[in-house]
Amino acid sequence: MTCEASLLEHLAADEESVRGQLESLREQVAVLEDRLRDLATARRVVAPMLAGHSRPE
């Protein structure tokens, strides 16, 4: 095996590793975006209820 071939194999392996990491990060971002939407929805539902309880009677 030549030095050039070894270098190309190393670069290809690194590229594949980075692609895998990127895919994992994209999946994590999707999960976090879903969670963020859920939290925003919960806040929109709960905030008016709490505001209603804080009014003087």
C-alpha positions in Angstrom: 0.0 0.0 0.0 1.4 3.4 -0.9 1.5 6.4 1.4 -1.0 8.2 -0.9 -3.5 5.3 -0.7 -3.2 5.1 3.1 -3.8 8.8 3.4 -6.9 8.6 1.1 -8.2 5.7 3.2 -7.6 7.7 6.4 -9.4 10.7 4.9 -12.3 8.5 3.8 -12.6 7.0 7.2 -12.6 10.4 8.9 -15.2 11.7 6.4 -17.5 8.8 7.2 -17.0 9.4 10.9 -17.9 13.0 10.6 -21.0 12.2 8.5 -22.1 9.8 11.2 -21.6 12.5 13.9 -23.4 15.0 11.8 -26.4 12.7 11.4 -26.5 12.0 15.1 -26.4 15.8 15.8 -29.3 16.3 13.3 -31.3 13.7 15.2 -30.6 15.4 18.5 -31.6 18.8 17.1 -34.9 17.3 15.9 -35.6 15.8 19.3 -34.8 19.1 21.0 -36.9 21.1 18.6 -39.9 18.8 19.4 -39.3 19.3 23.1 -39.0 23.0 22.7 -42.4 23.1 20.9 -43.9 21.0 23.6 -42.6 23.4 26.3 -43.9 26.4 24.4 -47.3 24.8 24.1 -47.4 24.0 27.8 -46.4 27.6 28.6 -49.2 28.9 26.4 -51.7 26.6 28.1 -50.6 27.1 31.7 -49.8 30.9 31.7 -53.5 32.0 31.3 -54.5 29.6 34.1 -51.9 31.0 36.4 -52.8 34.6 35.4 -56.4 33.8 36.3 -55.5 32.6 39.8 -53.4 35.7 40.5 -56.2 38.2 40.1 -57.6 39.6 43.4 -61.1 38.4 44.2 
